[in-house]
Amino acid sequence: MRRFAGIAPPLITPLTQDGQVDEPAVHRFIAHVLGGGVHGVVVLGSSGEAALLHPSVRRRMLEVTLEAVNRRVPVIAGTGEPGTALAAETTRTARDAGAAAAIVVPPFYYSLDQEAVRRHYRTVREAGGLPIVAYHIPSLTKVPIEPDTLLALAEEGTLCGVKDSAGNFGYFQRVVDGTRHLADFAALQGSDNLLFAGMAYGGDGAISVMAQVAPAVMVALYEAGRAGDWQRAKRLHQRYQNLSRAIGPGWIPAIKGALNAFGICGPYVAAPNVPWDESRLTAQRARLLEAQRAGLFDPATV
């Protein structure tokens, strides 16, 4: 099993109403996901609203997460920045705090060519001092990590994995095909709806948004795929789809709403994100209660 293979939730950042880290909620959240059997956690990624948080809040979220995890699983820290020097500094800070690896988007804001992307990752890896998982999400960064770029960086050891959130399964297939000879490169899905297909093609798991809410189901899906039990894996994929409908659309406000329904954290989001109003939260709680009554959060019922 590759070092960062498996299921890792990209943690939301539990916040107080005044925008600080809700530290007791972080501890409850970590207990929840580790209780579901996840293989690692990702902090300060897109789901964590890292781009919207004050640097002091980001730093404290990393510290509290590391404290709560207490070395039980690897903690991968989001350290992406638009500039190389700052990304390297942020990565060093995560290294010094105790993170096992960094997950890094390509340099964003400006439209950059692939030579700039290659230089960025090489410098961040060398100067930051942590293993680097590339985060391919061109819908947010505008800057893709082209397959040839990714494979070259993997081959030379600059990258130890990728989270592919582009939703382009052809891209993911090429990454898997080009890295299977590398013993420690993890090809991870960033789109939960492609985890089943990704495992079937030979991928290594997912940095899974759903694993924040239903970690045991996503871990069971991964384990079924790893064991080659594709009938069970397909049923668990269908279970994931039903749970996704129960949570509802809305990404960060929806996930925070679901965790609020479970008593883990409040629904507060980082500005300018807008939290769900009480009517949407109430409707969501009713859907989640029905899903619980139906046993949808328990993979043993599959």
C-alpha positions in Angstrom: 0.0 0.0 0.0 1.4 3.4 -1.0 2.2 5.8 1.7 -0.7 8.2 1.2 -3.1 5.7 -0.3 -6.6 5.1 1.1 -9.3 7.5 2.2 -8.5 10.9 3.6 -11.2 13.6 4.3 -10.3 17.1 3.3 -11.4 18.7 6.6 -13.7 21.6 6.8 -12.5 24.2 9.3 -14.9 24.4 12.2 -15.4 28.0 13.1 -16.9 30.0 15.9 -19.4 32.7 15.0 -16.6 35.3 15.2 -14.4 33.4 12.7 -11.9 31.7 15.0 -11.1 28.0 15.1 -13.7 26.1 17.2 -11.1 23.9 18.9 -13.4 21.5 20.8 -15.3 21.0 17.5 -12.0 20.1 15.8 -11.4 17.4 18.4 -14.9 16.0 17.9 -14.5 16.1 14.2 -11.2 14.2 14.3 -12.7 11.6 16.6 -15.6 11.2 14.1 -13.4 10.6 11.0 -10.8 8.5 12.7 -13.7 6.4 14.2 -14.7 5.7 10.6 -11.3 4.3 9.8 -9.8 6.9 7.5 -6.2 6.5 6.5 -5.2 10.1 6.8 -6.6 13.7 7.0 -6.1 16.7 4.8 -6.2 20.1 6.5 -6.4 23.6 5.0 -7.5 22.5 1.5 -10.4 23.8 -0.6 -13.0 22.3 1.8 -11.2 23.9 4.7 -11.7 27.4 3.2 -8.0 28.0 3.5 -7.9 30.8 0.9 -10.5 32.7 2.9 -9.0 32.3 6.4 -6.7 34.8 8.2 -3.1 33.3 8.4 -3.4 33.1 12.2 -6.6 31.0 11.9 -4.9 28.7 9.3 -1.9 28.2 11.6 -4.1 27.4 14.6 -6.3 25.0 12.6 -3.2 23.1 11.6 -1.9 23.0 15.2 -5.2 21.8 16.7 -5.6 19.2 14.0 -2.1 17.8 14.6 -2.8 17.8 18.4 -6.2 16.0 17.9 -4.8 13.4 15.5 -1.8 12.7 17.7 0.2 10.9 15.0 -2.5 8.2 14.6 -2.7 8.9 10.8 -0.7 11.2 8.5 -1.8 14.8 8.4 -1.4 16.4 4.9 -1.4 20.2 5.0 -2.6 22.5 2.3 0.3 24.9 1.6 -0.6 26.2 -1.9 0.1 29.9 -2.6 0.1 31.9 -5.9 3.8 32.7 -5.5 6.7 30.2 -5.1 8.5 31.8 -2.3 5.4 32.0 -0.1 4.4 28.4 -0.9 7.8 27.2 0.1 7.6 29.2 3.4 4.1 27.9 4.1 5.3 24.4 3.5 8.3 24.8 5.9 5.8 26.1 8.5 3.7 22.9 8.0 6.8 20.7 8.2 7.9 22.4 11.5 4.5 21.9 12.9 4.6 18.2 12.3 2.7 17.6 9.0 3.6 14.4 7.1 3.2 16.0 3.7 1.9 19.1 1.9 -0.8 19.2 -0.8 0.0 22.0 -3.2 -2.0 23.6 -6.0 -0.1 25.0 -9.0 0.8 28.7 -8.8 -2.5 30.4 -9.5 -3.9 33.8 -10.4 -1.7 34.5 -13.4 -2.0 32.4 -16.6 1.3 30.4 -16.4 2.9 27.9 -18.7 4.0 24.4 -17.7 7.6 25.4 -17.3 6.5 27.7 -14.5 4.5 24.9 -12.9 7.5 22.6 -13.0 9.8 25.2 -11.5 7.2 25.9 -8.8 6.8 22.4 -7.6 10.6 21.6 -7.7 11.3 24.7 -5.6 8.6 24.0 -3.1 9.7 20.4 -2.7 13.3 21.4 -2.2 12.9 24.4 0.0 9.7 23.3 1.8 11.2 20.0 3.1 8.0 18.0 2.8 6.7 15.3 0.4 4.4 17.0 -2.1 1.0 15.8 -3.3 0.0 17.9 -6.3 -3.6 19.2 -6.3 -5.0 19.3 -9.8 -8.2 21.5 -9.7 -8.1 23.8 -12.8 -11.7 25.0 -12.3 -10.4 27.0 -9.3 -6.7 27.7 -10.1 -7.1 28.4 -13.9 -3.7 26.7 -14.2 -3.7 23.0 -15.0 -1.0 20.4 -14.3 -0.7 18.8 -17.7 -0.2 15.0 -17.7 3.3 15.2 -19.1 4.2 17.7 -16.4 2.8 15.6 -13.6 4.4 12.4 -14.9 7.8 14.1 -15.2 7.6 15.5 -11.7 6.5 12.1 -10.4 9.3 10.3 -12.2 12.0 12.6 -10.8 10.7 12.3 -7.2 9.4 15.8 -6.8 5.8 14.6 -6.3 4.6 11.6 -4.2 1.0 11.8 -5.3 -1.8 13.7 -6.9 -5.3 14.7 -5.9 -7.2 14.9 -9.2 -10.3 17.1 -8.9 -10.7 17.9 -12.5 -13.5 15.3 -13.1 -11.8 14.2 -16.3 -11.4 10.4 -16.0 -9.2 10.3 -19.1 -6.6 12.4 -17.2 -6.8 10.1 -14.2 -6.3 7.0 -16.4 -3.2 8.5 -17.9 -1.8 9.3 -14.4 -2.4 5.8 -13.2 -0.9 4.2 -16.3 2.2 6.5 -16.1 2.9 6.0 -12.4 2.2 2.3 -11.5 5.9 1.5 -11.8 6.6 4.1 -9.0 6.3 2.3 -5.7 5.3 5.3 -3.6 3.2 7.5 -5.9 -0.5 7.7 -4.9 -3.0 8.5 -7.6 -6.0 9.8 -5.6 -9.4 10.9 -6.8 -10.7 14.3 -5.7 -14.2 13.5 -7.0 -16.2 11.1 -4.9 -18.4 10.1 -7.8 -15.2 8.7 -9.5 -13.8 6.8 -6.6 -15.4 3.5 -7.7 -14.2 3.9 -11.3 -10.8 5.1 -10.1 -10.3 2.0 -7.9 -11.4 -0.3 -10.7 -8.8 1.3 -13.0 -6.0 0.9 -10.4 -6.1 4.1 -8.4 -5.1 4.4 -4.8 -8.2 5.9 -3.1 -9.5 9.4 -2.6 -9.3 12.7 -0.7 -13.0 12.4 -0.2 -15.4 15.1 0.8 -18.1 12.5 1.8 -15.6 10.9 4.2 -16.1 13.9 6.4 -19.7 13.0 6.9 -19.8 9.2 6.3 -16.2 8.1 6.7 -17.0 4.4 7.3 -18.9 4.1 4.0 -16.1 5.6 2.0 -13.5 3.5 3.7 -15.6 0.4 3.1 -15.9 1.3 -0.6 -12.1 1.7 -0.9 -11.5 -1.6 1.0 -14.0 -3.5 -1.2 -12.3 -2.2 -4.3 -8.8 -3.0 -3.0 -10.0 -6.6 -2.3 -11.5 -6.9 -5.8 -15.1 -7.3 -4.4 -16.6 -5.2 -7.1 -20.3 -6.1 -6.4 -19.9 -4.8 -2.8 -18.0 -1.8 -4.1 -20.8 -1.0 -6.5 -23.4 -1.2 -3.8 -21.3 1.0 -1.5 -21.0 3.5 -4.4 -24.8 3.6 -4.7 -24.9 4.1 -0.9 -22.6 7.1 -1.3 -24.9 8.5 -4.0 -27.9 8.2 -1.6 -26.0 9.9 1.2 -24.9 12.7 -1.2 -28.6 13.4 -2.0 -29.4 13.5 1.7 -26.7 16.1 2.4 -27.8 18.1 -0.6 -25.9 20.5 -2.9 -23.8 23.4 -1.6 -20.3 21.9 -0.8 -18.9 23.7 2.3 -22.2 25.1 3.8 -23.8 21.7 3.1 -21.0 19.7 4.8 -20.9 22.1 7.8 -24.7 21.8 8.0 -24.5 18.0 8.1 -21.8 18.1 10.7 -23.9 20.6 12.7 -26.8 18.1 12.5 -24.5 15.5 14.1 -23.5 17.9 16.9 -19.9 18.1 15.7 -19.6 21.8 14.8 -21.6 24.9 14.0 -22.7 25.9 10.5 -20.5 29.0 10.4 -18.4 29.6 7.2 -15.6 32.0 6.3 -16.7 35.2 4.6 -17.6 35.8 1.9 -19.1 32.3 1.9 -22.7 32.3 3.1 -24.0 29.7 5.6 -27.3 28.0 5.0 -30.3 29.5 6.7 -32.4 27.7 9.3 -35.0 26.4 6.8 -32.3 24.7 4.7 -30.6 23.3 7.8 -33.9 22.0 9.1 -34.7 20.2 5.9 -31.3 18.7 5.7 -31.5 17.5 9.3 -34.7 15.7 8.4 -33.1 14.0 5.4 -30.1 12.9 7.4 -32.3 11.6 10.2 -34.1 9.5 7.6 -30.8 8.2 6.2 -29.7 7.3 9.7 -32.9 5.4 10.4 -32.4 3.5 7.1 -28.9 2.5 8.1 -27.2 4.3 5.3 -24.3 5.4 7.4 -23.4 1.8 8.4 -21.5 -0.1 5.7 -22.3 -3.4 7.6 -25.8 -3.1 6.2 -24.5 -3.4 2.6 
